[in-house]
Amino acid sequence: MTYLGLPVHHSKPRVSDFGNIIHKVEKKLASWKCGHLSFGGRMVLINSCLSSIPLYCMSVFRLPDSVHVQLDRIRSRFFWGGTQNDKKFHMANWKSLCRPKNDGGMGFLDTRAMNCALLGKWVFNILSGKQGLCYDLMRRKYNLRENALGMNYTKGSCFWNNIQNVKSLVMGNCKFEVGRGDSIRFWEDAWLDDLPLKIKCFGLYKVCSVQGASVCSIKQDGWFCLFRRSLNNFEILQWEDVVGKCLEVSMKEESDKVVWMLNRNGFSSKSLYHWLVFGGIVDDRCRLVWRVAAPLKVKIFLWLVMHGKIQAGEQLKNRGWWGDPFCKWCGEMESVNHLMFQCSLSRLLWCFVRDAMGWQRSLTDYRQIGGIQLGSMSAKKRLVSLGMVAAGAWTIWVTRNDFVFNNKIPSNVHVILYRLTNFVAQWMHLVKGSRRKAMMEGFALLRARTDQLARARSG
C-alpha cells in the first residue's frame, strides 16, 4: 500500500516496495526521444529530471543500497549511451562523475549522500525545537525533551531508526549555545568549542563514570565529575583547564540553542550534502573547465581529455573493442596523448596556438592542461587560454571523426586552422563580463595569425 507515492506498512519496507521509484525513472526515459542528444543535453536531463525523481521518497526513507545501485546504473547508462539499447563504453566510473565539480567531478547527484542530507533535516529540526504535528508526535512517542534527540532510544519505527542512523552526521556539525544546559551533553556535544570534549579530552571521557551527563547536571554539582579511577598529573591539568573554561560560561534561564556550523544562514540539506561529498581537496584545474566560454558538450569533452577518458583507439581496445586502434592519419597507436598532442596534425595545431597566444611551450600531454602553460597567468587570462585549449581539442576531435566516420579529409591545413578560429568566434557570445575583451583579443591574435599563414601560402 502506498500513500502519496510512499510505501505504508507496519514493518520495515522491503526493497520491492521502492520499485515504484525505479519504474518512474525508466518510464521517464522511455518517453524521451533523445537518441541524438550530446553529452551536455544528457547531463541537463539527468540533473533536472532523473536525479530529482527519488528526492521526495528520500526525505522520509533511507533507501536500500540496491535501489541506489539501480539508480546509478540507469543514469550512467543514459549519460554514456542515451536511450538506445546498444552497448556503449563507460569511459569513467560513475562515482568519480558524482564528485562535485570543484573536486574534479562532473557534479551529478550522489543519491546516497543526498538521502542522508534530507533525513538530517529531521534531526536538526528536533534539536532546534521546531514545533509541528510530526515533531510533537515524535516527542511524545519517544519521550524527548523539547529540543533534544533521544540518543539512546534505538527501538522504534522505520522512520525513527532512519533518522537515528544519520544523527551523528548532523550533530557533528552543530554547536550549542548554553541556556539551561539540560539538553546539552557535557562530553558528547560541542558547546565549549567547535569540537566535543570527548574528542579534545578523550582520555578523560574514557574514564568518566557518566558519559552522557548533561551540562546542567555537571553544573549543579559544582562542575564536579566522577571518574572510575584516579587521574594522573596530565589528566588533572587537563580537567582543570576544562573547569576553567566552564566557569566562563554564563547559564541562562532559557532553552539551549543549536547553531549549524556549515552555513551562517542556518541548516540546509544542501550544505550538509556538500560536506558529505567534499573530498577534502579542491581541483583548480577541473574547476576552471566549467567556467570556460564554450558549449556544455565541449566542457564535458575537455574534462574527459584532462582525465584521459576520451574514446581513443587505445582506450577502446583496453575495454574489449574489436576495431582498429591505430591512428588514421599516421598509423601509430591512437592513445589520448597521441591523438590530441603527438600526431603530426595535432602538433601543427598546437604550435599554431602557441605562437598566436604567446605561450612559452605547446601542449604535449593531457596532464599539462591547466598546469604548465596556465600556471603563471592571471585568473582571467587562464580562462581565456583554457578556452583556446578547448577550441583546439574540439577541432582535433571533430576533424578526426569526420575522417573516421565520414571519410572527409581537409583539403589543406588552413581549413583546420579556420575551423579553430570559427569555433572561438561562435562561442564568443558565451563570454560574460570583463573576460569578453580578453577573449576578443585572443580571437584577434588567432585570426591574424591564420590570415598571415594564408597570405604566405598564396604568395
C-alpha positions in Angstrom: 0.0 0.0 0.0 1.2 3.5 -0.8 0.3 7.0 0.2 1.4 10.0 -1.9 3.8 7.5 -3.6 5.4 6.4 -0.4 5.2 2.8 0.9 3.0 2.5 4.0 3.5 -0.6 6.1 3.5 -1.6 9.8 7.0 -3.1 9.4 10.2 -2.1 7.7 9.7 -1.6 3.9 11.2 -4.2 1.6 13.4 -3.5 -1.4 10.4 -4.3 -3.7 8.4 -1.5 -2.0 10.7 1.0 -3.6 10.4 -0.5 -7.1 8.0 2.3 -8.0 10.9 4.8 -8.0 12.9 2.7 -10.5 9.7 2.3 -12.6 9.2 6.1 -12.7 12.7 6.7 -13.8 12.5 4.1 -16.5 9.1 5.4 -17.6 10.5 8.9 -17.9 13.4 7.6 -20.0 11.0 5.7 -22.3 9.1 8.9 -23.0 12.2 10.8 -24.3 13.2 10.8 -28.0 16.7 11.9 -27.5 18.9 9.4 -29.3 21.0 12.3 -30.8 21.5 14.3 -27.7 25.0 15.4 -26.9 26.7 14.8 -23.5 25.6 18.3 -22.5 21.9 17.6 -23.2 22.1 14.3 -21.3 23.7 16.0 -18.3 21.0 18.6 -18.1 18.2 15.9 -18.3 19.9 13.8 -15.6 20.3 16.6 -13.2 16.9 18.2 -13.8 14.7 15.1 -14.2 16.2 11.7 -13.3 18.1 12.7 -10.2 15.0 14.6 -8.8 12.5 11.8 -9.0 13.6 9.9 -5.8 14.1 13.1 -3.7 10.6 13.1 -2.1 10.9 9.5 -1.0 14.5 10.0 0.2 13.3 12.7 2.6 11.4 10.1 4.6 13.1 6.8 4.0 16.7 5.7 3.8 16.7 3.8 0.5 18.3 0.3 0.4 21.7 0.3 -1.3 20.4 -1.9 -4.1 18.0 0.9 -5.1 20.8 3.4 -5.2 22.8 1.0 -7.4 19.9 0.7 -9.8 19.5 4.5 -10.0 23.2 4.9 -10.7 23.1 2.2 -13.4 20.2 3.9 -15.2 21.7 7.3 -15.0 25.2 6.1 -16.1 23.7 4.1 -19.0 21.8 7.1 -20.2 24.7 9.5 -19.9 27.1 7.3 -21.9 24.6 5.9 -24.4 21.4 7.9 -24.4 18.1 5.9 -24.8 19.5 3.5 -27.3 19.8 -0.1 -26.3 23.2 -0.5 -28.0 26.1 -1.3 -25.6 28.2 1.8 -25.0 31.6 2.1 -23.4 31.6 3.8 -20.0 34.8 5.8 -20.1 34.8 6.8 -16.4 33.5 5.4 -13.2 30.1 6.9 -12.2 31.3 7.5 -8.6 34.0 9.8 -10.0 31.4 11.7 -12.1 29.3 12.3 -8.9 32.0 14.2 -7.2 31.5 18.0 -7.1 32.9 20.0 -10.0 35.3 21.7 -7.6 36.7 18.3 -6.6 37.3 17.1 -10.1 34.0 15.5 -10.9 31.0 16.4 -13.1 28.6 17.3 -10.3 26.0 14.6 -10.8 23.8 14.0 -7.7 25.2 11.4 -5.2 21.8 9.9 -4.2 23.3 8.2 -1.1 24.7 11.4 0.3 21.5 13.4 -0.6 19.4 10.7 1.2 21.4 11.3 4.4 21.2 15.1 3.9 17.4 15.1 3.5 16.9 12.9 6.6 19.4 15.1 8.5 16.9 17.9 8.3 14.5 16.0 10.6 17.4 15.6 13.1 18.2 19.3 13.1 14.6 20.4 13.4 14.2 18.2 16.5 17.4 19.5 18.0 16.3 23.1 17.4 12.9 22.6 19.0 10.8 23.1 15.9 7.1 22.8 16.5 4.7 20.8 14.4 2.4 17.8 14.3 5.1 15.4 13.3 7.6 16.7 15.8 5.1 16.8 18.7 4.1 13.2 17.9 7.8 12.0 18.0 8.5 13.9 21.2 5.5 12.3 22.9 6.1 8.8 21.5 9.9 8.7 22.3 9.7 10.9 25.5 12.0 13.6 24.1 12.7 16.9 25.7 11.7 19.9 23.7 14.9 20.4 21.8 16.8 17.1 22.3 17.1 13.9 20.3 16.8 10.6 22.2 20.3 9.3 21.5 19.9 6.1 23.4 16.5 5.2 22.2 17.2 2.6 19.5 13.9 0.8 19.2 11.2 2.5 17.1 9.6 2.8 13.8 11.5 2.5 10.5 11.4 6.3 10.1 12.8 6.8 13.6 15.6 4.3 13.0 16.4 6.1 9.8 17.0 9.5 11.4 18.9 7.8 14.2 21.3 6.4 11.6 22.2 9.9 10.4 22.1 11.8 13.6 25.8 11.7 14.1 26.4 13.4 10.8 24.2 16.3 11.8 25.3 16.6 15.5 28.9 16.5 14.4 28.4 19.8 12.6 26.3 21.5 15.3 27.4 23.8 18.1 25.3 24.5 21.1 24.7 27.8 22.9 24.1 27.1 26.5 20.9 28.2 28.1 19.7 26.0 31.0 22.1 23.3 29.8 19.6 20.4 30.3 19.6 19.3 26.7 23.3 19.6 26.0 25.5 16.6 26.7 28.6 17.7 28.6 31.1 15.3 26.9 29.5 14.5 23.5 28.2 17.8 22.2 30.2 20.8 21.0 29.4 23.7 23.4 32.7 24.9 24.8 34.5 24.9 21.4 33.8 23.7 17.9 34.7 20.1 19.0 33.1 18.0 21.7 35.1 17.4 24.8 35.1 13.6 24.1 37.4 14.4 21.2 39.6 17.0 22.8 39.9 15.2 26.1 39.4 11.6 25.0 41.4 10.2 28.0 39.0 11.9 30.5 35.9 10.9 28.5 37.0 7.2 28.5 37.3 7.0 32.3 34.3 9.2 33.1 31.5 7.4 35.0 28.5 9.1 33.4 29.5 9.8 29.8 26.0 11.0 28.8 25.7 13.6 31.6 24.2 16.9 30.7 25.8 20.3 31.2 23.1 21.2 33.7 23.8 18.2 36.0 27.6 18.8 36.0 27.0 22.5 36.8 24.7 21.6 39.7 27.4 19.5 41.2 29.8 22.5 41.1 31.5 21.4 37.9 32.3 18.1 39.5 32.6 14.9 37.5 33.1 11.4 38.9 35.8 9.3 37.3 36.3 5.5 37.5 39.9 5.8 38.6 42.3 8.4 39.9 43.6 10.9 37.4 47.3 11.2 36.5 49.1 14.6 36.6 48.4 15.3 32.9 44.7 14.4 33.2 44.4 16.6 36.3 45.8 19.6 34.4 43.5 18.8 31.5 40.4 18.7 33.7 41.4 21.9 35.5 41.6 23.6 32.1 38.1 22.3 31.2 36.7 23.5 34.5 38.3 26.9 33.9 36.6 27.2 30.6 33.3 26.1 32.1 33.4 28.8 34.7 33.5 31.4 31.9 30.2 30.1 30.6 27.1 32.0 31.8 24.0 29.9 32.3 20.6 31.4 31.4 17.0 30.5 32.3 16.1 29.8 28.7 16.2 26.9 26.3 19.5 25.8 24.8 20.1 26.8 21.2 21.7 24.8 18.4 23.8 26.5 15.7 24.6 25.0 12.3 28.3 25.5 11.7 28.3 24.7 7.9 26.1 27.6 6.9 25.8 31.0 8.6 22.1 31.3 7.5 21.1 28.1 9.4 20.6 24.5 8.4 20.1 23.4 4.8 20.2 20.0 3.3 22.4 21.5 0.6 25.2 22.5 3.0 25.1 19.0 4.6 25.2 17.4 1.2 28.3 19.4 0.1 30.0 18.5 3.4 29.3 14.8 2.8 30.6 14.7 -0.8 33.6 17.0 -0.3 36.7 15.1 -1.0 39.0 17.4 1.0 40.9 18.8 -2.0 39.8 21.4 -4.5 40.9 20.6 -8.1 41.7 24.1 -9.5 42.3 22.6 -13.0 38.9 20.9 -13.3 37.1 23.8 -11.6 38.2 26.2 -14.4 36.8 23.8 -17.0 33.2 24.6 -16.1 33.8 28.4 -16.4 35.2 28.2 -19.9 33.3 30.1 -22.6 32.2 27.0 -24.6 29.1 24.8 -25.0 28.4 22.4 -22.3 29.2 19.4 -24.5 32.7 20.9 -25.2 33.3 21.4 -21.4 32.5 17.8 -20.8 34.8 16.7 -23.7 37.6 18.9 -22.2 37.0 17.2 -18.8 37.4 13.8 -20.4 40.6 14.9 -22.2 42.1 16.2 -19.0 41.4 12.8 -17.4 42.5 10.7 -20.4 39.0 9.3 -20.9 38.0 10.1 -24.5 37.2 7.2 -26.9 40.6 7.0 -28.5 41.6 3.7 -30.1 43.9 2.5 -27.3 41.2 3.3 -24.7 38.6 1.4 -26.5 40.9 -1.6 -27.1 41.6 -1.8 -23.4 37.8 -2.2 -22.9 37.5 -5.0 -25.3 36.8 -3.2 -28.6 37.4 -5.2 -31.7 38.0 -2.3 -34.1 41.2 -0.8 -35.5 43.0 1.0 -32.6 45.6 2.8 -34.8 45.6 6.5 -35.8 44.1 7.1 -39.3 46.5 9.9 -40.0 49.9 8.3 -39.3 49.3 4.6 -38.3 50.6 4.9 -34.8 48.7 3.5 -31.8 45.9 6.1 -31.1 46.3 6.9 -27.4 44.8 10.0 -25.9 48.2 11.8 -25.9 48.9 10.7 -29.5 45.5 11.8 -30.9 45.4 15.1 -29.1 49.1 16.3 -28.9 51.6 14.0 -30.6 50.2 13.3 -34.0 51.6 15.5 -36.8 48.2 17.2 -37.3 47.9 17.9 -33.6 51.4 19.2 -33.2 50.9 21.6 -36.0 47.7 23.0 -34.5 49.2 23.4 -31.0 52.3 25.1 -32.4 50.0 27.5 -34.2 48.1 28.3 -31.0 51.3 28.6 -29.1 52.7 31.2 -31.5 49.4 33.1 -31.7 48.8 33.3 -28.0 52.5 33.8 -27.0 52.8 30.6 -24.9 56.3 29.5 -24.0 55.6 25.9 -24.9 53.0 23.9 -26.7 51.0 21.2 -25.1 52.4 17.6 -25.3 50.4 15.8 -22.7 46.8 15.9 -21.4 48.0 16.3 -17.8 49.6 19.6 -18.8 46.2 21.2 -19.5 45.6 24.0 -17.0 49.1 23.4 -15.5 52.4 24.3 -17.0 51.1 26.7 -19.7 48.5 28.5 -17.5 50.1 28.4 -14.0 51.6 31.9 -14.0 48.7 33.7 -15.7 46.0 35.7 -14.0 42.6 34.1 -13.5 41.1 36.0 -16.5 43.9 35.0 -18.9 43.9 31.4 -17.6 40.2 31.2 -18.6 40.8 32.7 -22.0 43.8 30.4 -22.7 41.8 27.4 -21.4 39.1 28.4 -23.8 41.6 28.2 -26.7 42.7 24.8 -25.5 39.0 23.7 -25.5 38.6 25.0 -29.1 41.8 23.3 -30.2 41.0 19.9 -28.7 37.4 20.1 -30.1 38.8 21.0 -33.6 41.1 17.9 -33.5 38.2 15.7 -32.3 35.8 16.9 -35.0 38.4 16.6 -37.7 39.3 13.1 -36.7 35.7 12.0 -36.5 35.0 13.4 -40.0 37.8 11.3 -41.3 36.9 8.1 -39.4 33.2 8.1 -39.9 32.6 10.2 -43.0 35.9 9.7 -44.8 36.2 13.5 -45.1 39.8 14.8 -45.3 40.6 18.6 -45.1 42.0 19.8 -48.4 44.8 21.7 -46.6 45.9 22.7 -43.2 44.3 26.1 -43.4 40.9 24.5 -43.3 41.7 23.1 -39.8 43.0 26.5 -38.6 40.0 28.4 -39.8 37.8 25.8 -38.2 39.6 26.5 -34.9 39.0 30.3 -35.2 35.4 29.8 -36.2 34.7 27.7 -33.1 36.2 30.6 -31.0 34.0 33.1 -32.8 30.9 31.0 -32.4 31.5 30.7 -28.6 32.2 34.5 -28.2 28.6 35.2 -27.2 29.0 32.9 -24.2 31.7 35.1 -22.7 30.4 37.5 -20.0 31.8 40.5 -18.1 35.4 41.6 -18.3 36.5 38.4 -19.9 34.9 39.3 -23.2 37.5 41.9 -24.0 40.3 39.4 -23.2 38.6 36.7 -25.3 38.2 39.1 -28.3 41.9 39.9 -28.1 42.8 36.2 -28.1 40.5 35.7 -31.1 42.1 38.6 -32.9 45.5 37.0 -32.4 44.3 33.7 -33.8 42.6 35.3 -36.7 45.6 37.5 -37.6 48.0 34.5 -37.4 45.7 32.4 -39.6 45.4 35.2 -42.2 49.2 35.7 -42.1 49.8 32.0 -42.9 47.2 32.0 -45.7 48.8 35.0 -47.3 52.2 33.5 -47.1 50.9 30.3 -48.7 49.2 32.2 -51.5 52.2 34.4 -52.1 
